[in-house]
C-alpha cells in the first residue's frame, strides 16, 4: 500500500482464511534463550516481524554498535544478554527509542555486577556494556513500569554464575508477558521458583529440543475488530491455540462483548458475528498492545466506552494515548483522558471522509485504524510501518477485497 492511497474496501459479508504472522513476543524470548544456550535449541516458525528479524541479526552482529532502532523489546533484551554474556557493546536506537527509559534495568544489572555506562542522558539509551563480574544474586526491581525488565533478567538468569534472587517491589504490569517468559523457560527445562516477593533462578543449563512458535494473537485483534465493525460474514485465523501462552488471547472474551464469537478448532479459530453490548469497560493493564485496537473499534461502533490501565502507552513507540486522541479527533470523536490515564469515548458516530491518518512511526496505529475503512475512505501517511510486527498485513487485507482491487 502506498502512502496517501485510499485503502481498498473489503467485500461484505467478510469471507476469508488468514495465516497470521508468528508471535514476535514468543520469538524474541526464544531467541535470547537460544543465543545463550547454543545450537541444541532449534526454533521453527520464527516471526517475520521486523523486530524479530532485527534481533536475530544483532545477536549475530560482531561489531561494537548494536542499533535496535525502534524495537523496545529488542533493546531491553539485548542489554541483559550483552551484560550477562560479557559481550562489550554500545546499544542504541532511534531518537524516540533513546527517549524511552532503560534505567530500571541498567541499575538492576549494575547491582548484580554489570559494568554499564551511559553515553548521553542517564537512564536512557545509548548505553555501553563493558563487562560482567557477578557480585551478588540479590536484586530488587519495580514491576509496574515494564514487564520487559523482569523478562530480560529472568531469561538471562540461568547463565549468571550465582543465579538470581529477584525481588519485585511493586505490582507487575503486563503479567501475561512475564508468564510467557516463564513458560518458555520451562519449555527449555529451566527451573524458576516464584517466591512471595519475586523469583529465584539457580544457575543451570537448558535441555535441548525443537520448538515451534505460535501465530500472533496481537495481530488477530485487527481482524476481530474488522468483523465487529462489519457485523456480517466469518473469518478463519490459522495456527492460534486455545492453550496459548500469549496474554493477548484475552481478546476472545473482550470481543465477545463487541459482537464477535470465537470457535476453537485444531488448526485455528473461526470468528462469527454475535450480539453486542451497549457499552464497553475494560482494564488493559495486562494487554496494553490491544488498547488501540479496542479504542478504535468502540469508536467505530459508536459505543460509549471506558479504557483503564493505559499508563504504559505513554512510553511506547509513540505516546499512544495522545496519538489516539489526535487521530480520533480528525474523525470527529473527542476522547477524554483522566489524570490516571483512563480514556473515555462519548459514544458518538465517527465521520470517515477520506482523511490521511498519521501513524507516528507506530505500527499499531496503522493496523488499529484500518478497520474503520468500512465506515468510509481513509489512507495513511506511512502504511509501511506495519513491518515492525506484521509485515504481510496489507497482503492479508487485500485477500478480503474484490479481486479487481489494486493490491493494498
Residue, then its C-alpha position, 0 to 999 in steps of 0.5 A: x500500500x502506498x502512502x496517501x492511497x485510499x485503502x481498498x474496501x473489503x467485500x461484505x459479508x467478510x469471507x476469508x482464511x488468514x495465516x497470521x504472522x508468528x508471535x514476535x513476543x514468543x520469538x524474541x524470548x526464544x531467541x535470547x534463550x537460544x543465543x545463550x544456550x547454543x545450537x541444541x535449541x532449534x526454533x521453527x516458525x520464527x516471526x517475520x516481524x521486523x523486530x524479530x528479524x532485527x534481533x536475530x541479526x544483532x545477536x549475530x552482529x560482531x561489531x561494537x554498535x548494536x542499533x535496535x532502532x525502534x524495537x523496545x523489546x529488542x533493546x531491553x533484551x539485548x542489554x541483559x544478554x550483552x551484560x550477562x554474556x560479557x559481550x562489550x557493546x554500545x546499544x542504541x536506537x532511534x531518537x524516540x527509542x533513546x527517549x524511552x527509559x532503560x534505567x530500571x534495568x541498567x541499575x538492576x544489572x549494575x547491582x548484580x555486577x554489570x559494568x554499564x555506562x551511559x553515553x548521553x542522558x542517564x537512564x536512557x539509551x545509548x548505553x555501553x556494556x563493558x563487562x560482567x563480574x557477578x557480585x551478588x544474586x540479590x536484586x530488587x526491581x519495580x514491576x509496574x513500569x515494564x514487564x520487559x525488565x523482569x523478562x530480560x533478567x529472568x531469561x538471562x538468569x540461568x547463565x549468571x554464575x550465582x543465579x538470581x534472587x529477584x525481588x519485585x517491589x511493586x505490582x507487575x504490569x503486563x503479567x501475561x508477558x512475564x508468564x510467557x517468559x516463564x513458560x518458555x523457560x520451562x519449555x527449555x527445562x529451566x527451573x524458576x521458583x516464584x517466591x512471595x516477593x519475586x523469583x529465584x533462578x539457580x544457575x543451570x543449563x537448558x535441555x535441548x529440543x525443537x520448538x515451534x512458535x505460535x501465530x500472533x494473537x496481537x495481530x488477530x485483534x485487527x481482524x476481530x475488530x474488522x468483523x465487529x465493525x462489519x457485523x456480517x460474514x466469518x473469518x478463519x485465523x490459522x495456527x492460534x491455540x486455545x492453550x496459548x501462552x500469549x496474554x493477548x488471547x484475552x481478546x476472545x472474551x473482550x470481543x465477545x462483548x463487541x459482537x464477535x464469537x470465537x470457535x476453537x478448532x485444531x488448526x485455528x479459530x473461526x470468528x462469527x458475528x454475535x450480539x453486542x453490548x451497549x457499552x464497553x469497560x475494560x482494564x488493559x493493564x495486562x494487554x496494553x498492545x490491544x488498547x488501540x485496537x479496542x479504542x478504535x473499534x468502540x469508536x467505530x461502533x459508536x459505543x460509549x466506552x471506558x479504557x483503564x490501565x493505559x499508563x504504559x502507552x505513554x512510553x511506547x513507540x509513540x505516546x499512544x494515548x495522545x496519538x489516539x486522541x489526535x487521530x480520533x479527533x480528525x474523525x470527529x470523536x473527542x476522547x477524554x483522558x483522566x489524570x490516571x490515564x483512563x480514556x473515555x469515548x462519548x459514544x458518538x458516530x465517527x465521520x470517515x471522509x477520506x482523511x490521511x491518518x498519521x501513524x507516528x512511526x507506530x505500527x499499531x496505529x496503522x493496523x488499529x485504524x484500518x478497520x474503520x475503512x468500512x465506515x468510509x475512505x481513509x489512507x495513511x501517511x506511512x502504511x509501511x510501518x506495519x513491518x515492525x510486527x506484521x509485515x504481510x498485513x496489507x497482503x492479508x487485507x487485500x485477500x478480503x477485497x474484490x479481486x479487481x482491487x489494486x493490491x493494498 
